[in-house]
Amino acid sequence: MKTFLILFLYISLLLSQNHFSQVHYPKLYSQLGTPLFEEAESFERLTQVPHFHNNRPMLETYLQKVKTAIEHGLNIDAEHSLDLEKTKAYLKELRELQRLHDQIESTYKKELYKSIHADKQDTFYSLISVPLPFINTDMRLKEEVVHYYKKTKQSHQSSSERQYDFSYLSELSRDFRLDQQSYQYMHTAFQASQKDQEVEERNTLSEFTPDAQSKRLVQVISVKTQNGFDLYLENHAYFDVTIELKATELINLSSSKSLPIVGSFPAQSRTKLVNFSIRDPRQKSQFRTFFNATIGRINPDYDKDYLYALPYARGEAYTLTQGFNGENTHKDQSAYALDFKMDEGTRVHAMREGIVIALEEKQTEHGFSPAFAEKSNHIIIQHDDGTMAMYGHLKPNGVKVRVGQKVYKHAFIGLSGNTGYTSGPHLHVHISAVKDLKTGPMSVPFSFLAQRGRIDSPEEMTRYIAK
C-alpha cells in the first residue's frame, strides 16, 4: 500500500509539472482565450523565480483563473448550444484574464528594466531564465536585453557559482539580428512597385529556400531545359505579390501562355510561370523579358461583410477626427481611411487576424506636409482574403510585433504616436486591396463593430467604444 501511495504521488507530481500544456483548450472565443491559456505554463515557471517572488500571489491568481476559465469554456463547448448567460460570464473571465496578464507583463518588464539599468546581473539572469513570449515581441525590451546580455555574458559566466543555460538568450540575440535586418527588408519604394526587373538566368533549379532579407524579394528566373526555357517566379516575401511578365523579344521560341502574363502569387513560394519551347533546334533562339511587381493579391475576393474590430482595447473610446473621404488627407489611395485622436503611447490592437508583412519604427520626424509622408512608423498586416491593414503614425520604437508573425484579432501590436504626415498625435488605419497593377494597393470601404453595433459609415467627431 505504501509503495502504491508513493508511486501515485510521483505520477501526480509528473502530471502537475505540465498540466497546462496537456489540456485541450476551449473552442469558444479561441482567438481571445488560447494565447492567455498558453501563457499560463510560462507564468507557472515564473512563480519559482526568486527575484519575482513578491509577485507570486498575482501569478497564482492568474493560474487559478486560467484553470477555471478553461473548465467553463470546455463545458460550454460540450453543451453544443450557447447558453447566453454562461457565454457572457466566460467572456468576462477572459477579459479579467487579459487584465491580469497585462498587469503581470507590465510588472515583469519593470523589474527586468530595473535590473538592467541598476546593473544587477543576478536579478537579470534570474528573471530572464523563463522565456516569455512578450519579450520577443517587445522590440525595445528585446534590444536592451540582448545588449545587456552581450555586455555581461563573460563576467557572469566567470563569477556565477551555478551553471546558467544561455541558449535562450543566444536565440534571442539571433532573432534580434534578423529583426534589425527586417526593418529594411521592404523599402517604401516596393510598396508601390518594382519596375522593369530583369529575369535572372540559372543553369539548374535548386531547392527553394525563402529569404525574407533578400535584396530582391521577388525574382523571375530562367532555367535552360532540353527543348527550351522554363521561367519561375520566386517570392521570398511574407506577403502575396502580383506581377506582370512581358517579353520584348522572342526569337525562334513559342510561349506556352499568352503574353503578357499577369497573376498573383502566395508569400514565400516558387511558381512556374511559363515555358518557352524552341521551334527549330537548328536556328538561334533568344528572348528578352522583364517584369513589374506590386505588393498584394490582385482583385482579391475579399469579404465585404467582415466586421473589423476597432484598433484599440475593448471598452476604450476614442474620437474619430477624420473619416472616409476626409477633407484633409483621405484622398485617392487613402480615401477609405480613419484617423482616431490618441495620445502618444496609446496601445494599438489588431482589427483582424493576419500575418505581419511590413513594419517601420525608426522614424522620429513629423509635420503637416506631404514631405513627411514617408516618415511614418507603421505596421502592415495581410489578411486571409488578400486585404491588408495599415496602422500608421506609430511611436518611435512603438512596434510590438515582428515581420512574419501571426497576430490574432484584438492582439496588442504597437503604440500610437505622431510620426510622418500629421498635424498632431493620432492613429491612422485603412484596409487596402490591389485592384490594378499600375496603381498598386488602394484603400477599400470596411465596417467595424462598436459597442453601439455595426458601423458602416463612420461619423467624424464621434467617440466609438470598442467592443
HELIX and SHEET records of a PDB file:
HELIX    1   1 LYS A    2  SER A   16  1                                  15    
HELIX    2   2 HIS A   19  GLN A   22  1                                   4    
HELIX    3   3 SER A   30  LEU A   46  1                                  17    
HELIX    4   4 PRO A   50  ASN A   55  5                                   6    
HELIX    5   5 ARG A   56  GLU A   79  1                                  24    
HELIX    6   6 LEU A   84  HIS A  117  1                                  34    
HELIX    7   7 GLN A  121  LEU A  127  1                                   7    
HELIX    8   8 PRO A  133  THR A  137  1                                   5    
HELIX    9   9 MET A  139  SER A  159  1                                  21    
HELIX   10  10 SER A  167  SER A  182  1                                  16    
HELIX   11  11 THR A  188  ALA A  192  1                                   5    
HELIX   12  12 ASP A  332  SER A  334  5                                   3    
HELIX   13  13 PRO A  370  LYS A  375  5                                   6    
SHEET    1   A 4 GLN A 194  GLU A 198  0                                        
SHEET    2   A 4 GLN A 286  ILE A 295 -1                                        
SHEET    3   A 4 VAL A 241  ILE A 251 -1                                        
SHEET    4   A 4 ILE A 261  PHE A 265 -1                                        
SHEET    1   B 5 GLU A 200  ARG A 202  0                                        
SHEET    2   B 5 VAL A 218  LYS A 224  1                                        
SHEET    3   B 5 GLY A 228  ASN A 235 -1                                        
SHEET    4   B 5 SER A 269  ILE A 278 -1                                        
SHEET    5   B 5 LEU A 253  SER A 255 -1                                        
SHEET    1   C 3 LEU A 307  ALA A 309  0                                        
SHEET    2   C 3 SER A 447  ALA A 450  1                                        
SHEET    3   C 3 GLY A 453  ILE A 455 -1                                        
SHEET    1   D 7 ARG A 347  HIS A 349  0                                        
SHEET    2   D 7 PHE A 412  SER A 416 -1                                        
SHEET    3   D 7 MET A 388  VAL A 399 -1                                        
SHEET    4   D 7 HIS A 426  ASP A 436 -1                                        
SHEET    5   D 7 ALA A 337  LYS A 341 -1                                        
SHEET    6   D 7 ALA A 317  GLN A 322 -1                                        
SHEET    7   D 7 THR A 462  ILE A 465 -1                                        
SHEET    1   E 6 ARG A 347  HIS A 349  0                                        
SHEET    2   E 6 PHE A 412  SER A 416 -1                                        
SHEET    3   E 6 MET A 388  VAL A 399 -1                                        
SHEET    4   E 6 ASN A 377  GLN A 382 -1                                        
SHEET    5   E 6 GLY A 354  GLU A 360 -1                                        
SHEET    6   E 6 LYS A 406  VAL A 407 -1                                        
SHEET    1   F 5 ARG A 347  HIS A 349  0                                        
SHEET    2   F 5 PHE A 412  SER A 416 -1                                        
SHEET    3   F 5 MET A 388  VAL A 399 -1                                        
SHEET    4   F 5 HIS A 426  ASP A 436 -1                                        
SHEET    5   F 5 GLY A 440  SER A 443 -1                                        
SHEET    1   G 2 HIS A 366  GLY A 367  0                                        
SHEET    2   G 2 GLY A 420  TYR A 421  1                                        
END                                                                             
